[in-house]
Amino acid sequence: MAKDGTNRGGVRVGAGRKKKSLDEKILEGHSPEAIKPVSSEEMPPPKEYLSSVQKSGERLCAAEIYSETWAWLKLRGCENLVDNQLLEQYAMCVARWRQCEQAISCFGLKGRHPTTGGEMTSVYVKMSHDYLKLIAQLRYQIYSAVKENSTVEGLPYNNDDEMENILRKA
């Protein structure tokens, strides 16, 4: 406790031993500790707001991203381990990031300051960066659930991640 009475410090993110994946536990001869819920056969329907019509007249593509991510989880047998709200947040962030990138392509990287009229970085660049950071956090949460609980052979949790494959070879 600090002099001002606040409790600073605490557990640090990423500190401590890394958790072993379910596959590693099984290979070592331990019984799996993770209890997997019974797998559902159908994907829960995406919420209506994930495909709502935008101001530009186009439909938001978050429902497609939601479906693709759920199918990816289903392929690995982990569709019930990730909360639907987390999937919806991830899908919405990816869709909004794509909108920001389209706006950058349309309007450019530079803009005019509203009061001074001087040149400034487009607001879409900052929004795009913020969405990318949020996407990375949400993707990490989804991947960690899959990594710790997937027992599907031949389908590692990061099968699609080229950078991870490059780093493992190095």
N, C-alpha and C positions, 0 to 999 in steps of 0.2 A: 504494500500500500504506500502511495506517495504521500508527501507532507500535506498536500491539499485535500487528502481524504479520498482521492479517486483510486480505483483499482486498475492499474495499468499493467500491460504485459499479458500474460496468459499463454495459452497454447498457440503455437505458431503453425500456420498452414504449411503442410508438407513435411512437418517435422516427424521424426520417428521412423520405425521400420515400415517398409512398404508392405501392403497386404498381398498375400499370394492369391493367384487366380484359382478358380475352382478346378481347372485342369491340372494345375501344379499340385494341389492338395490330393487329387485322385491319383496322380502318378507317384506320389510319395507313399501311397497306401492308406492315407487317412480317409475316413468317411466324410463325404461333403457335409459341411455345416449349413450351407445355404439351403433353405427349404423353398423350392420353387412352387408358386401357385399353379393350379391347373390351368393349362393353356386354353384360351378362348379360340373359337374357330373363326370369328368374324372381327374385322376392325370396327371399333366404335365409330359411328359417323362423325366426320369433322363438323365443328360448330359452324353456324351460318356466317359469322363474321370473318371466318378464314377465307371466304370467297366472295366477299361483298364487293359491290361496284364502287370504284374509286372516283374521285372528282374528275379525273381525266376520261372517265367512261370505260376504262378497262377493268377487268375483274382481278382481284388480288389472287396471287398464285400460292398462298399459304396452305390451302387445302391440298394441293398437289404435293407440296413438300411434306406435309403431315402424313399423307398416305405413303409416300416413298420411305419416310423414316420408319413408320410403323411396319412396313413390309420388310425393311432391313432388320428390324428388331425381331420380327416373326421368324425370319430365316435363321436367326441365331437362337431362337427359343426364349427370348427375353422380353416379349411384348407386354407381359403383365408386371414386369419389374420396374418399368418406368411409368411414372404418373402421366396421365393424359394431359394435365395442365402443363407439365414440363414440355411435352411434345408440341402442344399448341404454342407455347411461348417461343420455342425454338423455330417452329415453322413461321410464325409471325415475324420474328427478327430477321430470318433469312429473306422473307418476302420484302420487308421494308428496306433491307440492305440493297436488294436488287433494284428497288424503286430509286434509291439514292444514286446508285450507279447509272441508272438510265437518265436521271436528271443531270448528273455530271456530264454524261455524253451529249446531252441535248443543250445544256446551258454553258458548259465549260467549267474550268477550274477556278476562274477568276470572276469576281462580281464587283459591284459598286457599293460602297458604304452608304447606308440610307440617309445619314445626315451630312457627312462631309463630301460625299460624291467621289471620294478617292477609291483606288483599287484595293480590294481585299480578297481573301480566299473565300470561295463559295461556301455557304453554310452547309451545302450537301456533302462536302468533303468531310467536315467535322461529324456530321450525322452518320455518314458511312463508316467512319472510323469507330464511332461509339457502338454502332450495331455490330461491327466485326468483333469487338472486344466482348460484347454480350453473347454473340454466337459461340465464341470460343469457350466461354464459361459454361454455357448450356450444353454444348457438345461434350465437354469434359465430363459433366455429370452423367450424361447418357452413356458415354463410352465406359466410364468406370463401372456402372451397373452391369454392362455387358461383359466387360473383362473379368469381373469377379464371379460371374454366374453362368457364363456360356460354356456348354459342354459339347457343342457341335464340333465334330472333328473336321479339320481342313478349312475351317472358317474362322481365322483369328479375328478378334474384335476390331482390329485396325486394318483389315484386308484392303481397304480403299485408300489408305493413307500412304502415299508415296514417300513422303519425308520420313515417316517412321521406318519404312523398309530400308531406306538409304542409311539411316542412323544405326539400325541393327547390323547392317553389313560392315560398317566401319569399325 
